[in-house]
Structures are given as C-alpha cells and as structure tokens.
Amino acid sequence: MVLWLAGWELAATHWIDPFFYSRPSAIWDRLVDWFTTGTAFGSVWTQLFVTLEEAVLGFVIGALAGVVLGILLGRARFVAEVAAPFIKAANAVPRIVLASLFIIWFGLGLTSKVATAVVLVFFAVFFNAFQGAREVDRNLVNNARILGASRTQVLTSIVVPSATSWIFASLHAAFGFALIGAVVGEYAGADKGLGLLIANAQGTFDAAGIYAGMIVITVVALLAEWLLTLLEGRLLRWRPPMQAEPNQI
C-alpha cells in the first residue's frame, strides 16, 4: 500500500496531470481541511451524520421488510409462486435510477434518500431470507409438528434460527447498499450529506475532494462491517463449532 501511494505521488508529480488524477498528498490535505476547518456546506461531521442517518434508517427498514417477507414467502410455497413474477419484475427495475424519481415524489430531504436505501437493501436481504427459509431441514420441521408444535412455534423456533446465517450473510453487503443508496440520493439532489460533497467536488473539478469523500464512505462501511461481525458472533453463539476436516493423506 505504501509503495502504491508513493508511486501514485511520484507519477502525479512527473508524468500524469494531478488536475485529473489528484495525488495522495492533496487528498490528505483535503481530509485534514474538512475535519479541521470544515466544508463549503458546514461541518463535515454534520454531512457525515446526515448520510449515516439516511443509511441506517434505510438499512433497518429494508432489512426488516426483506427478512419478514422473505421468511413468510419462503414458507408459503403457493403464495411465493404467485408473487414470483411481480418480485422478479420489481427486482429488474434499475433501482439507482429510482433516486431521481424519489426526489420528485418526496423532495430533497431525508425521505427520498431513505427510500433509495430501502429499495437497495430490501432485495439483497429478501432473497437470502427466502432461500434460508426454504433450506430448513424438513425432517426437523416434521418432527416438531409430530410433537405438537404450532406453525408459529415452528417458524420462531426452527425456521428463523436456521435462516439466521443466510440473513447475516446478506446484511454484511446490505449496509454497503444502504450507504450507496444514501450517497446516490444525495448526489442526485440534496442540501447536506457526503454525496453532496462529492457532487460539489465533481462540479468544481476537485479530484482530491472526490477521493476524500470516497475514503470517508469506505471507512464508515468498514466500521459497519466490523460491528455487524461482532453482532453476528453474539447472536450465533448457539451454533455448534464446525468440526475441522480430517487431514487427508
């Protein structure tokens, strides 16, 4: 990484035009300026908080909707077959393009950004929850019903825990989608947020500002990934440890 950054700095000094490609030192200066002096739109912490608020709300709403509908349709085969064409059609819509439509519907405020994040998160979580509900061991479900378990008990005690691994696998990627939805919504039209900073940097041909915004978003996504990994470890403690495969000779 150090060699790559040094090579980039050297290339921008002698061979490539830093106006278009910037340089690591200029990006660092932009980050320091944002976090000490502020941005053209106010404190960078305000912009970061707005984007995080939009992403977290979109993530929570989209994930909850995806988990609930995914598990319910995963256990109701007939309903799933009826709804399948509509779900596939909705999934085929270019969801990033919906950001502009949401701005027309809901305005430049929080709601349009949250809606964009929700539609990106929902399908990522829905399909994993659906598949996780379908992959539940039938023998386990049948045994529970023989012992007198109701549909609700089977759902809460067997299906949901069995699908948890599938759900968490999608949540790791889903928060990144929520951030993308928030930033794209801000990029399309907003008065605050990291997407606005990136859009402003593009409009003023400030390559360092674009890279700086990307770095801030990347750090936020990595921190969210770390928190989700901790949460997954706590919630899945009930699982027996996987046995190591015997060494093959």
N, C-alpha and C positions, 0 to 999 in steps of 0.2 A: 504493500500500500504506500509506504514512504517513497519507494523508488518510483512508483507510478505518479504520485503527486509531484515529486521532484522533476520527473521527465516532462510532465504537463507544464510546470512552471518554466522550465528551460525552453520548451518548444514555443510557448506563448511569448517568450522574450526574444527569440531569434528567428523563428520560422513561420509560425501561424499568427493570424491577426487576433489579438486579445479582445478587440471590439466585438467579434462574433463568438469567440470561444472562451473568453474571460481567462482567468488564471487563479490558482488556489489562493494566492495572497490577497487578491481582490475580493474573492468570495469570503475569506476570513474577515477582512476589513468590513465588508457589508454586514456580516453577522454581528460583529462587535458593535458597529454603529446602531444596528437595530435594537440590541439588548442594552445599550447604554444611553444613547440619545433618543431612540425611538424611530418610527417610520413616518412617512408622509401622511399617514392616516391615524396617527396616535401611537400609543404604546404597543410594542409587539406582543406583550402579554395579553392585551385586550384582543388582538387579532387571533392569537392562539386559543384563547378561551372561547371565542365565538365559534371557531372551527371545531374545537373539541366538543362543545355543547351540541352542535348540529350532528356531528358524527356519532356521539354517544346515544343521543335520542334516536337517531335513525337505526343504529345498531340494535338497541334494546327493542324497539317496536318491530323492526323487520325480523329479528331473531325469534322473538316470541311468536309472531304470526307464522313464521316458517316452521317452527317446532310443533306448534299446536295443529296446524293444518296438515303438515307432513305426517305426523303420527296418526291423526284421525283418518286421513285418506289411505295411509298405509295399512290400516286395519279394516277398512271398508272397501273391499275389492270392487264391488259393483259401482259404488259412488266414484271411485278412482277412475274406472274405465269410462264413465260418463263424462267426468270432468277433464280427462286427459287431453282431448283436442283443444279445449279452451286454455289449459295451462301451457301446452306447447306453443300455442299462438301468442300468449302473453309473454312467454319466455323469448320468443323470436323477435319481439319488438326491441330495437336498439335503445336500451334504457338510458344511455348517456344523453341521447337526443331529447329525452323527456324533460331534461333540466330546463330547457328553454320554454317548454310548454307549462311546466310547473310555475315558472316565473310569471307567465301571463295569468295563470289561474290564481296563484297565491301571493304574488308580489315579490319584492326584493328582500323580504325579511326572512326570519328563521324557518317558517313553514315550508317554503319551496325547497330549501336545502335539505331539510329533514325528509321530505317526500322523495327527493332524489336518492338519498342514502337508503331509505326504506326499500325501494324497488330493487336496488342493487344487492342488498343484504338478503332480502326475502328468498329469492330463488336459490341463492347459494346454500342457505340453511334448509330450505324446504326439501330439496331433492335428497340431501343426506338423511334428514329425519325420516322421509318417506322410505328410503331404502333400508334404513336401520330398523324401522318398524316391520318391514317385510322380511328381514333376515332373522327375526326371533325364532328360536327353536320351537317347532310345532309340538314336539313331544313334551316339552316343558309346559307349554300352554295347555295341552290336553290333560296332562296330569293335574294341573291346578284346577281345571274345570271339574275333573272327576272328584277332587277333594272338596268341591263346593264353592270355589272362588267365583265371584260375580265378574261381569265384564269390566266393571270399574276397577276391581281388585287386580284382575289380570293386567289391565292397562297400566296401573300405577306401580304394581309390584314386580312385573315381569317385562312388559314391553318398553316402558320408559327407561328403566335401568339398562336394559340390553341395547337400546338405541343411543345411550349417552355417548359412547365412544364415537359413533358416527356423527353425532351432533357437534361434539367438541372439535372434531376434525374440520368441520365446516366453519366453526366460529373463529378459528385462527385466521382463515382467509377473509371471513366476513367483516371483521373490523377494518381490514385494509380497504375493502369495498366501501364501507361506510365513510372512511376518510376521503376516498376518491369521489364519492357522491357529494360530500360537503364541499370539497375543493372545486369540483367541476361546476356545481351550482353557484358558488361564489365567483368563479371565473366567468360564468355566463352573465351574471348581474348581481351585485351586492354592494353594500356600503361599508362592510367590515369583513375581516377574515383573511386567512393565508392565501386563499385563491385570489382575492382582490390584490394582494401584494404582488403575486406572480403575474397577474394580468397587467398591473400597472408597470411592472418591470419590463414586460414584453412591449408594451406601448411606448416606453421610453428607451427601448433598445439597451436595457440594462441586463446584460447576460449574467453578471455576478448576482444580481437580485433574484433572477430565476433560479439559479443554482442554490442560493441561500434558502429560498422558500422550499425547494425540494429537500434540502438537508434537514430543515426543521420538521417537515412532514415525515421524513424517514425515521428520525429519532422518536417521534411520537408513536409511529407504528411499531417500532421495535420495543418500546416500553409497554405498549398494549399487549404485544405478543408475550412478553415476559410475565405480565400479570395474568393473562389467560392460562399460561402454562402452570403457574402456581395454583390458580383456581382449579384447573383440571386435576392436578395432583391431589388436592384436598378432597374433591368430590368423588374421585375414583379410587379412594383408598380401599374400598370394599373388594376390589378385584383381586383375585389371587395373582401373585407374581408369576410371570411367564417362565416356564422351565427352559433352561438352556438346552439347546440341541446337543446330543452326544457327539463327541468328536469322531469324525469319520476317518478311518484308516485307509 
